[in-house]
Amino acid sequence: MLYTDSNRGTIQNRERARQIIDFHGLRIRNITPTDIDGFIEYQDKAMIFLEFKYLDADLPYGQRIALQRLVNNIDKAGKEAVLFVCEHNTTDCDKDIIAENAIVRKMYYKERWYMPRGKSTVKEKINSFISFIAK
């Protein structure tokens, strides 16, 4: 499929997107790979990481540590970085999770975890963060 402005952000190949990547053979001592659900590189100024969880499922320990270290190291390199842990309630696994409507449960920024006041969507939090770093 040809990428155009009109299809940006959409799933280009649903059959391939349904394939699960099995990391079990890549275990290094007690470490296995993790994934990142979403990533935005914003104008060479900031990197925004998104991790989506169903309802109140939390980040596994190893994934949390890996993502925190990633954000910390980008920050140490002089760029802004943030991790949003997002919650969705899409129970039907055959239905798409609409990322912009998920709720940001917590965020990691400048070596600290923050709990948002009230309920903010992913889109609202991303826009707020971009406005904040643009100052």
Secondary structure, 3 states (H helix, E strand, C coil): CCCCHHHCCCCCCHHHHCCCCCCHHHCECCECCCCCCEEEEECCCEEEEEEEEECCCCCCHHHHHHHHHHHHHHHHCCCEEEEEEEEECCCCCCCCCCHHHCEEEEEEECCEEECCCCCCEHHHHHHHHHHHHHC
